[in-house]
């Protein structure tokens, strides 16, 4: 982890040192061990370094024709190696790297800036461009300190946020700030910005035969073993984030083969009635690992809202980010680098994909009917509201608009927004259709691709990175290194979600690989997300907090929402008529973030 930033004046004088200092201070928490500065002609570039191991070169790296600053690393070498390869091969060098990184490259001869993010988007990178000027930074909020970057909200993107809980890159909720999409590069010069995709995994073609279960298990297990080894390279003392689920358990197993004595850390909510820390404890005992269970309470979590909103630089996509912030703060004295299982759901079809697979299979059975009968059946299914059976199974995810969270649908946004122009009823299809068109693969893999481009990068990774960075912790993701992504992408979808008896089982190759290493009752249990009792807390000890936040929303300066609709959502939640926890937190976190934008 590092902090990178820079300013380029394509037309005019050298950027001021004061503006450069303001930018680098804004990312200083991402690299407290060292700092570097480059200034020449129209370009200033800054680097703040987090030294997880000794011997890293000073950055920015200055060569004859380029200057490079990098957040993260690639397995084949350090920042000097990356700069040398870029100078020789340009963007073509990206295809040979792997790793988790974001980088900025200034071409001293052509006076062009390149901004790049890795395949999954594990490291963030934002930019602002206008009036012949460009600035970039690892996080968005430092950019707002520049006099030519406004603090205005991009209201046209609010409907997307309320639907998904996040906005898909390159869009953000800031009018003048854009985000480099995962697996993309941006070339900026005096003429503007050009975005292109440099990474596209080779997905299994439609109709690809299912591999043997043993072969698939060995492929995934071997790929994960190598990825864990790469994640532990060039690392000082590291720990493992252990939820007790399949992904973190598998990472712990392979990490222990590489390094003995790695501590493991589990978060538990003190007032959560469903405490699953015991599962993690059993895994840790099986692996003879030093286990730290960090118990925190809901009051401590809620106190983090304003800090986390500022850290995030966007509305927190989930209240789970508050849990992470407190958790990382507690374990920072013990470890600076952590391995996480984030990405396993999107690579290997976890988290609810068993239900999606069953729906797709039913649609496929309907498609086997003779064409006239199939057409009649789909018409009847559509009129009966059985929409799963009325769409093409080959394009199931696209036709059913599957892709990340669904918080407020179009009808609910109509009831909520004061200005009907903000509703944008077709926004979900507008956002998801282009993502589905990026790949030609089976329906399960197509959904995984969209989840990788959405909820993985804009929610899970964004929260992990920002909350950890502000506590001085670097997170590494073995399941998000490019070779692992490619090898899992090449597997057909129904080899990842396997049909067993009358049900589907997720992450089947990894489950098979681990089945001989851990007891079945520890591996084969229902998936649970990061502990989050805050929905219930709003009805009990947090009811006063909820009332306060609802009234603040009803009287917010911009008048975005209809007060009656906001109060109705809260009333239904408090009366237990319906669980509106996610909807309420989405509004609360948006409002708290907008307050952070005030000068």
N, C-alpha and C positions, 0 to 999 in steps of 0.2 A: 504494500500500500504506500502510495505517495500522493502528494498534492501537486498538480501542474496547473499553470495559468500563463496567460500572455496577452499582449495587446499589439496589434499591427495597424498602422496608419498607412493605407495603400496610397493615399493622396494627402501629402502634408508632412508636418514635422514629426520628429521622433516622439513617441508617447512620453508623457511626463513621468518622472520617477515617483511622484506622489501617487499617481493612479496605479502604477505598477506595484508600489508598496502595499496599497490598499487591497489589490487582488491577491497578492501572495499572503498577506495576513489572513485573508478570508479562507485560505486552504491550509493554513499553518498547522492545524490540528491533525491533518493527514500525514504529516511528516515532521516530528518534533526533534529528530536527531541531527539533521543537517539541512542546509539550504544553498541554492545556487541561483545565479542571475546572469542573463545574457542580454546585451543591448547593442544593436548595430542598425544604423539607418532607420527604417520604419518599424523595426521589430524589437519588442522586449519579450523575453520568455523567462519564467521563473519555475523553480522546482523546490519542493519541500520533501525531504526524504525520511522515510521510516526504515530503519536498519534492522531487519529481522535477522540478519547475519552480517558478519564483518566482510570487508573487502569489496563492497560495491563501489563502482566508479562514481565520481562527482557528476552531477547533471545540472543544467542541460549539457549534453555531449555535443561538442563543436567540431565538425569536420570541414573539409575544404568547401563543399557545396551545400551542406545541410546542417541544421541544428535540431537536436531531438531531445524531447523530455518525455518520460514514460512513467505511468502509474502501473505497478504490477511487474510481471516478468514473464519470460519465455524459457522453456526448459533448456534450449540449446546455448544460451549465453546471456550476458548482462546487457545493459543499455548500450555499451560501446559496440558489442556484437550486432545488436539490432540496428544501430545507426550505420554501421559499415555495410550491412546487408541492404539497407534501404538505399544507401548511396550508390551501390552497385546495380541493384535490380529495381528500385522504386517499389511501388505497391505490389508488384509480383512477388516480392519477398514474403509477404504476409502468408501465403499459402503453405509455407514450410516451417511455421513457427509453433503453433499451438500455444498453450498457456493462457493465463488470465491477465489482460492488459488493456489500457487505453493509452494512446500516445498522440503527441503533436509533433509534426515535422515541418520546419521552415526551410524552404528552398531558397538559398541565398542568391542564386543566379536568376531564377525566374520570378522571385518575389511572390511565391505562392505558399499558402499554409495548408497542410493536410491534417485532418483530425480523424482518428481511427479508434474503433472499439472492437474487442475480440468477438468470437463467434456467438457467445451467449450474452454478452453485455455485463460481465461481472464487475467491471470498473466503469464508473460514470464519466461522462464528458459532455459539457454544454458549451454553447457559443451564442454570441449576439453579433449581428452584422448590420451595418447601415451607414450611409454617408461616407463611404470609402474607408470605414473603420471596422475592424473585427476584434473581438475579445473572446477568450475561451477560459474555462476553469473546470476543475473537477466537480464543483458543485455550483448550483445556479445562483444562490444568494449573493456571493461576492460580485457577480456581474452587475447587480442592481446598484452598486455604489458608484458606477461610472456615470458621468453627467448625461451621456447620450443614450443610456439604456433606461427605459421607463419602468416604473413599478406597477404598471397597469395590469389588470387581470385580462386574460384572453377569454372574454365572455362567450365567444362562439364555441369554445371547447368545454363549457360547463356541462352540456348535455352528455357528452362522452364521459366526463368524469362521474356524473351521477349514475350512468349506466354501468360502468366498469369498476369504479372507485379509483381509476387512474386514467391518464391520457397517453396514447401510444406515440412514441417518438416517430418523427422529429418534433411533433407538437408538444407543447407544455401548456400550463395554465398561465404563463407569463407572456404578455404581448410581444416582447422583443427578444425572448430567449428561446432557443431551440436546443434539442438534445440529439446527439449522434445516435442513430438507431443501432442496436446490436448487429454485429457482422457487417457494418457499413463503414464507408469512409466518406468524408466531406472534403472537397477541394475548394478553398476560398482564395479569391484574388480580387483585383480592383473591379472586376465585372460582376461579382456576386458569388453565390454558393452553388456548388453542384454536388448532389448526393448520389452515391451508387453503392450497390451491394457487392462486397468482395467475397463473402462467404455464403455458400449454399451447400448444405450437406447433401450427399447423394442418397436420397430416400429410396426405400424399396419401391420398385415399380409396381403399378397395379397388377394383381394376379400373380405376384411372386410366390412360389411354393414355400410352405412353412418348413423351416429347417427342423432337423431332429432336436428333441428337447435337450438331450445331452450336449449336442454340439452348440446350441444356443447358450446353454448355461456356461459352458467352458469359455465361449467367446466373451460373454459379458463379464465373467469372473476374472478372466485374464486381463481384459481391458481395464477393469476397475483396479486390479492389483498394480498395474503399471501407472495408472493415473495417481493413485495414492502415493506411490514411490516418488513420482515427479513433484507432487505437492509438498512432500517433506524435504525435497532437495533445497539447498540454500536456505534452510530454515533454522532459526535458533530453537529454543524450547517451545514446543507446541502442545496443544491440547485438542481434545475431540469434543464437539457438541453432540451429546448423546440423548436422543429423545426416547430411545428404547424401540424405535421403529426399525424397519428393515434396512433403510438406506444408511442411517448412522451406525447401526450394528455392523453392517458389511464393511463400512469404512474403518471402524474400530478394529475389526478382525484383521484386515490387511495392514493397517498402520502398525499394529502390534508386531507383525512379522518383520517390519522395517526398523522399528525403534521400540525398545522395551521401556516400560515405565511411563508411558504417556498418560497424563491425567485426563479424566473425562468429567464433563460438566452437564448438569441437568437442571432446568428451571422448573419450579413448582409454585403454584399460587396457593398461599396459605389458606385462603377462604374459598378455594375451589372444591365443591363437593365431589368432583371426579378427579382424584389425584392418581396420575399414572406414573409417578416417579418410581414406584416399586418395580415396574417392568424394566426401567433403565437400570435400577439397582441390581436386578437379577442378571442382566447382560453384563454389567461391569464385574459382578462376582464371577461369572463364567470365564471372563477374560482376565481375571486377577488384576483389574485396573483400579487405581486410586480414584474414588468416585466422590465428587462434590455435588451435593444437591443444594441449590440456592432457592430458598423459600422467600417469596415476597408477597406483600398484601396489596389489595386493590387500591387502598388510599395512597400508598407510595407510587403506584403505577400512574394514577390520575394526576398526581403532582408534576409529572413529567410532560404534560401536554404542550405547554408553551415552549419549553426547551426543545422538544422533539420536532415541533412544527418549524422552528427556526433551523434545526439541524437538517431536516428533510429538504427544505427549499421548495416544498410542494405540500399539499395536504397529505398527511399520513394515509396511505391506502387502507390501513387497517389499524385498529387499536392494539393489535399484537405488537406493533412497533414500540409502543410504550413499555410493554413487557420486556422486549429485547433491550431497550435502553437501560432499564434498572438492572437486568441480568448482567449485561456487559460491564456495567459500573462495578458490580459486586466482584466479578472475577478478574478484573484488570490487574489487581495486585499480584495475581498468581500466574498469569500467562499473557503473552502479547500476540500469539498467533494461534488460530483455531481452525480446524478442519470441519466443514459442514456438509451435511447430506442434501442441502438445497439443490434442486435440479433433478433428483431421482424420479419424482412424479412425472415431470415433463419429458424425460428421456425414455422411461420404461413403462409409462402408462399406469400411473397410480392415481390416488385421490379421486375417487368416483368414477373412474373409467370402466369399472366392472358393470355399472349401470348403463353407461353409454354403449358399451359393447353389446349388451343384451338388446338394447333398442335398435342398434344397427342390424343385429342378426334377425330380428323380427322383420325389419324393413327388407332385408335380403330375401327372406322367405316369401314375402309378398311379391317381390320382383320375379320369382320363378314361375309365377302363374302365366298362362298364355297371354299374349299382349292385349287382346280385347278384354279379357277378364281382369287383367292387371289395371287397365285404364278405368274400368267400371269400379273396381275395388278402391282405387285411390280417390275417385270422386266421392264415393260413399264415406270413406274415412275422413276426407276433408270436411264434408258437411257435418259429420258426427263429432268433429273436434279431435279426431285421432291423428294428429298432424304427423307423428312419427311414421305412420303407415302411408302417408300421402306424398312423401318426398322420395327422391332418388337415393338409394342406399350409397351409391358411389360418391354422392356429394352431400352426405348426411349432415356433416358439421356446418357446411355453408348454408344449406337450406333451412336448418334449424337454429342458425345464428349462435352456435356453440363457440365460446371463446372467453374464458375468464368469468368473472363475477357478473351477476345480473342483479343490480340493486334497485334502481328505479326504472321501470319500463316506460314506454311513451305515454300511456294513459296516466300513470302516476306523476310524470313530469308535467303533464298538462294541469293537473290539480295543484302542483307545487309552485311552478314559476308564475310570477306576476306578469312577466312579459312573454306572450305566446311565441315570439320569435326565437326564444332561447330553447324551446322544447326540442326541435329537430327530430321529428318522429322516426325518421329512417336512419338515425346516426349509427345504430349497431350494425346494420347491413353495410352502410357506407364504409365503416372502419374494417369490418371483417372480410368482406368480399375480396379486396386486393390481397390480403394475406393468404387466403385460400388459393388464389390464382398463382401464387408464387411457387407452388409445388404440384407435382403430378405423382400421386401415390395413393395408397389405400385410404379408406375413410378414417380409420383410427389414427394413422400417422399424420394425416392432414390436420386433425384436431390437435395432435401433439405439437405440430409446427406452429399453429396459431397460439397455443398456450405458451410456447417458448418465446414467441414474439410479443406476448402480452403480459399475462399474469406473472410469468417467471421474471422477466427483466424489469417490468414497471412496478411490480408489487414486491415479490419475495426478495429479489436481489437488491432492489433499491433500499428497502427497509434494512436488510442485513448490513449493507455497506455503510449507509449513513449513520445508523445507530452505533455500529462498532467503531467506525472511524472517529466519531466524536468522543469515544471513551479510550482511544489509543490502542485499538485492537485491530489486527488484520485477519480477515476471513479468507480461507482458501476453499475451493470447491472442486474436489476430485471428480465429481460427476459432470462437470462443465468444461473439462479440457477438450480441445477440438478432436483429438483421436477417439475419445470415449463417445462424444456426440456423434461422430461419423459412424462408428461401429454399431451403435444402438439404432441410428436412423436407418441403417441398411436392413434391419430386421423387419419383416412384415408385422403389421399391427396385431394380428391375432396370434402371433407368437409371444407377444408381450402380455396380452390379456387372454389367458388360455381358458378354454371351455372345459370344465371338470364336473362331471355328473350333471347337475341341473343349475350350476352357477359358473360365473366367470371369476378367475383369480388374477389379480394385477401383478405386474412385475415378475412374471413367471420365471424367466431365465435366472434372475437374481435369487428368487425364492428357492429354486431348485439347487443353485450353487451353495446356498447357505444351509440347506436342509440337513446335511450330514454334520454340520458344525454346531448347531444350536437346537435345543428342544423345540418341537413344533409349536407348542403353546406360546412360546415367546415370539416366534416369527409370524404366525398366522392368526393375528388378531386385528380387529377393525382399525382402520386408519383414523388417527386423531390429529388435528392441527395443533399449532402452538397453543398452549393453555390460555384461555380467554374467558374468565367468568364475568367480564364487565357488562355483558347484556343483563345478567341477573342483578348485578350491583346497581344498575340504574333504577331498578325497582325497589331496592331496599335501602342500604346505607347511602347510596348515591342519588336518591330521589330529589333531594334538595339541590344537588349539583345539576341534575337534569332540568329542573324547573328554571334555574338560573340561566342555563345555556339556551333553553327554548325561548325565554323572553328576550335574551340578547339577539337570537336569530330573528325574532319577530320585529325587532327594532333596529336591525343593522342598517348602516347608513345608505347602502345601495338599494335597499328595498327589493331584493331579488325574489324573495319568497312570500307567498300569501300566508299571513299569520294563522288564519283558520286551519289551513292544511297542516302546518307545522305542529300546531297544538293538538290537532286530531291524531296525528301519528304518535305523539308522546302519550296522549290519554289512552289510546288503545294498548300501548306497551305497558303502561303502569297498571292498567286494569287486567292485564294478562289475557286480554281478548285475542291479541296477536303478538308475536315476537318481532318487534321492529328494531331490535338492537343494532343490526348492521346499518339500517337506514338512518337511525338517529346518530350513530357515531360518524357516518359519512358526512352528515350536515355539520355536526359539531366540529369535526376536524377541519373541514373546509373553512368554517367561520374563524376558527382560531388561527389558521394559516393566513387568512386575509388580514387579520389584525396585525400579523408580523410584517406586512408589506407597508404599513404606515411609516413615513420617514421618522 
